[in-house]
Amino acid sequence: MKRELAAAVAIPIVLAVLFLGPPLLFNALVAAIALGAVWEFYRIAEKTGHPVAKTVGLAASALLLGGAALLWGPLRFEMSGNVVEIVVKSRPGFWYAAGLATVFLAAIAPMASRVPPASALAGAATTIFGVVSIALPAAALCLLRARSPRAVLMLLLLVWVCDSFAYYFGRRFGRHPLAPVVSPKKTWEGSIAGLAGATIFGAVAGTWWFLPELGPATGAAAGALASTAGQIGDLVESLWKRGAGVKDSGTFLPGHGGFYDRIDSLLFAGPVLAAFVARGL
């Protein structure tokens, strides 16, 4: 019951922000959820014994997500009857400098925190990995929103269709474990069914309302590749949780786990779909 109630509240809010709000509002929502996921990832890492520089990692993630929110979410307001739009242009030098600063701070953070030398490398690497594996791919959702709210909805439904086909088909016909050590209940039969369902949905979405400019063939390819990446993303998070001995990344959503649990597939599928729709942005 908690799971259904949480979904009944969260889904309308997300859809309202996506379709009724300005792009910047949706981008801010993405940034907040991604930062929550980064925090949960660092908590998982700490349970495995890695001393993470959480402040550095969260600050770098916020900088990256804030840049993406402004880059793909122009500010629009009315002044003296005229609509004024402020667009932030991409500055490669800025992103490069921000990346170098993050690496530098993550490298010296173990010394500032007096972390034992034997754990310093693992702590610095884990801090950087939280940024590049969660905050960076989450920015792809901002790019998709800049193209169209329908592109974001297509991504959400692709992941949902894949998960649903994999779950129900695997539960009924699954015989061969996909990754028995990481996720014992997942099977090859379910995974293939999820791929097939997402491919069909991608072909439909590339023909009909979602992104008809893709066409059925490109839509099917996008569905197949994005859903495959999404399944890998789910297994990757399961691997981290298995190593830390935890069931869920957090407890924010009753019955659904934490932020990271909800977006693990999107973090891998989002950049793949963005690659198909990024033309012209």
C-alpha positions in Angstrom: 0.0 0.0 0.0 2.8 2.4 0.8 4.4 1.7 -2.6 1.2 2.5 -4.5 0.5 5.6 -2.4 4.0 7.0 -3.0 3.7 6.4 -6.7 0.2 8.0 -6.8 1.6 11.1 -5.3 5.0 11.3 -7.0 4.0 10.5 -10.6 1.5 13.4 -11.0 4.0 15.8 -9.5 6.7 14.8 -11.9 4.3 15.0 -14.9 3.0 18.4 -13.8 6.5 19.8 -13.5 7.5 18.2 -16.8 4.6 19.4 -18.9 3.2 22.5 -17.1 6.4 24.1 -15.7 9.2 25.8 -17.5 12.3 23.8 -18.4 14.3 25.3 -15.6 11.9 24.0 -13.0 12.2 20.4 -14.3 15.9 20.8 -14.4 16.0 21.9 -10.8 13.9 18.8 -9.9 16.4 16.6 -11.7 19.3 18.3 -9.9 17.7 17.8 -6.5 17.0 14.1 -7.1 20.4 13.5 -8.5 22.1 15.2 -5.6 20.0 12.9 -3.3 21.3 10.0 -5.3 24.9 11.1 -5.0 24.5 11.4 -1.2 23.1 7.9 -1.1 25.9 6.5 -3.2 28.4 8.0 -0.8 26.7 6.5 2.1 26.8 3.1 0.4 30.5 3.6 -0.3 31.2 4.4 3.3 29.6 1.1 4.4 32.2 -0.6 2.3 35.0 1.2 4.1 35.7 4.0 1.6 36.3 7.4 3.3 34.4 9.7 0.8 34.9 13.5 0.6 31.1 14.0 0.5 31.3 17.8 0.7 33.6 18.0 -2.3 31.6 15.4 -4.3 28.2 17.1 -3.6 29.6 20.6 -4.4 31.0 19.4 -7.7 27.7 17.6 -8.5 25.7 20.7 -7.7 28.0 22.8 -10.0 27.6 20.4 -12.9 23.9 20.0 -12.5 23.4 23.7 -12.0 25.3 24.4 -15.2 23.2 21.8 -17.1 20.0 23.3 -15.7 20.9 26.8 -17.0 22.4 25.6 -20.2 19.3 23.6 -21.2 16.7 25.7 -19.4 16.7 29.3 -20.6 15.2 31.9 -18.3 12.2 33.7 -19.8 10.5 36.7 -18.2 8.4 39.6 -19.4 9.6 43.2 -19.2 7.6 46.2 -20.4 5.4 43.9 -22.5 8.3 42.2 -24.2 9.5 38.6 -23.5 13.2 38.5 -22.5 15.1 35.3 -22.7 18.4 34.7 -21.0 20.3 31.8 -22.6 23.5 30.4 -21.0 25.9 29.3 -23.7 28.2 26.3 -23.2 31.7 27.2 -22.3 34.1 24.2 -22.8 36.8 26.0 -20.8 34.5 26.4 -17.8 33.6 22.7 -17.8 37.2 21.7 -18.2 38.3 24.0 -15.3 35.5 22.7 -13.1 36.4 19.1 -13.8 40.1 19.8 -12.9 39.1 21.6 -9.7 37.0 18.6 -8.7 39.8 16.2 -9.3 42.2 18.4 -7.3 39.9 18.9 -4.4 39.1 15.2 -4.2 42.7 14.3 -4.3 43.7 16.6 -1.4 40.5 16.0 0.7 41.9 12.7 2.2 44.9 14.6 3.5 42.8 17.4 4.9 40.6 14.8 6.6 43.6 12.8 7.9 42.5 9.6 6.1 44.9 6.7 6.5 47.2 6.6 3.4 46.0 3.0 2.6 42.5 4.3 2.1 43.2 7.7 0.5 43.2 6.4 -3.1 40.0 4.6 -2.8 38.4 7.6 -1.1 39.4 10.0 -3.8 38.4 7.7 -6.6 35.0 7.0 -5.0 34.4 10.8 -4.6 35.1 11.4 -8.3 33.1 8.3 -9.4 30.0 9.5 -7.6 30.1 12.7 -9.7 30.7 11.1 -13.1 28.4 8.1 -12.6 25.4 10.0 -11.2 25.5 13.8 -11.7 27.0 13.7 -15.2 24.5 11.3 -16.8 21.6 12.9 -14.9 22.3 16.1 -16.9 21.1 14.1 -20.0 17.5 14.5 -18.7 18.0 18.3 -18.9 19.0 18.0 -22.5 16.0 15.8 -23.3 13.7 18.3 -21.7 15.3 21.0 -23.9 14.2 19.0 -26.9 10.7 18.2 -25.7 8.9 17.1 -22.6 7.7 14.2 -24.7 11.4 13.0 -25.0 11.6 12.8 -21.2 8.3 10.9 -21.1 9.5 8.5 -23.7 12.6 7.8 -21.6 10.5 7.2 -18.5 8.1 4.9 -20.3 11.0 3.0 -22.1 12.5 2.1 -18.7 9.1 1.2 -17.3 8.1 -1.0 -20.2 11.5 -2.8 -20.1 11.2 -3.3 -16.3 7.6 -4.6 -16.6 8.3 -7.0 -19.4 11.4 -8.3 -17.7 9.6 -8.7 -14.4 6.4 -10.5 -15.5 8.0 -12.6 -18.3 10.9 -13.5 -16.1 8.7 -14.4 -13.2 6.6 -16.7 -15.4 9.3 -18.2 -17.8 12.6 -17.3 -16.2 15.0 -20.3 -15.9 18.5 -19.0 -16.4 20.0 -16.5 -13.9 21.3 -13.3 -15.5 23.7 -12.3 -12.7 23.2 -14.7 -9.8 25.7 -13.1 -7.4 24.5 -9.5 -8.0 20.7 -10.0 -8.5 19.6 -13.6 -8.1 16.0 -13.0 -9.2 16.9 -11.6 -12.7 16.9 -14.0 -15.6 18.1 -14.0 -19.2 14.5 -14.7 -20.3 13.2 -11.7 -18.4 16.0 -9.5 -19.7 15.4 -10.5 -23.3 11.7 -9.9 -22.9 12.4 -6.4 -21.5 14.6 -5.7 -24.5 11.9 -6.8 -26.9 9.2 -4.8 -25.2 11.3 -1.6 -25.1 12.2 -2.1 -28.8 8.6 -2.3 -29.8 7.7 0.7 -27.7 10.6 2.6 -29.2 9.4 1.8 -32.7 5.9 3.1 -31.8 7.3 6.2 -30.0 9.4 7.0 -33.1 6.2 6.9 -35.3 3.6 8.4 -33.1 3.2 11.3 -30.6 6.4 11.0 -28.6 9.2 11.6 -31.1 7.8 11.0 -34.6 10.8 12.8 -36.1 12.9 9.7 -35.2 11.0 7.3 -37.4 10.2 3.7 -36.5 13.6 2.2 -37.3 15.6 4.8 -35.3 13.0 4.7 -32.6 13.4 0.9 -32.3 17.1 1.2 -32.1 16.9 3.9 -29.5 14.5 1.7 -27.5 16.8 -1.4 -27.7 20.0 0.4 -26.8 18.5 2.6 -24.1 16.7 -0.3 -22.4 19.9 -2.4 -22.5 21.8 0.4 -20.9 19.1 0.8 -18.3 19.3 -2.9 -17.4 23.0 -2.5 -17.0 22.5 0.5 -14.8 20.1 -1.4 -12.5 22.7 -4.2 -12.2 25.5 -1.8 -11.4 23.6 -0.3 -8.5 22.7 -3.8 -7.3 26.4 -4.6 -7.3 27.2 -1.6 -5.1 24.4 -2.4 -2.7 25.4 -6.1 -2.6 29.0 -5.1 -1.7 27.7 -2.8 1.1 25.2 -5.3 2.4 22.2 -3.0 2.0 18.8 -3.7 0.4 17.9 -0.1 -0.6 20.0 3.0 -1.2 17.7 5.1 1.1 14.3 5.4 2.6 13.0 8.6 1.1 10.1 7.0 -0.9 8.1 4.4 1.1 8.1 1.1 -0.6 10.4 2.4 -3.4 13.7 2.8 -1.6 15.9 5.9 -2.1 16.6 8.3 -4.9 19.4 6.2 -6.4 17.1 3.1 -6.5 14.6 5.1 -8.6 17.0 6.5 -11.1 19.7 3.9 -11.5 18.3 2.7 -14.9 17.6 6.3 -16.1 21.3 7.3 -15.4 22.4 4.7 -18.1 19.4 4.9 -20.4 19.1 8.7 -20.5 22.4 9.5 -22.2 21.8 6.8 -24.8 18.4 8.3 -25.7 19.8 11.8 -25.6 22.4 10.8 -28.2 19.5 10.0 -30.6 17.6 13.3 -30.0 20.5 15.8 -29.4 20.6 16.9 -33.0 19.9 20.6 -33.3 20.7 21.4 -29.6 
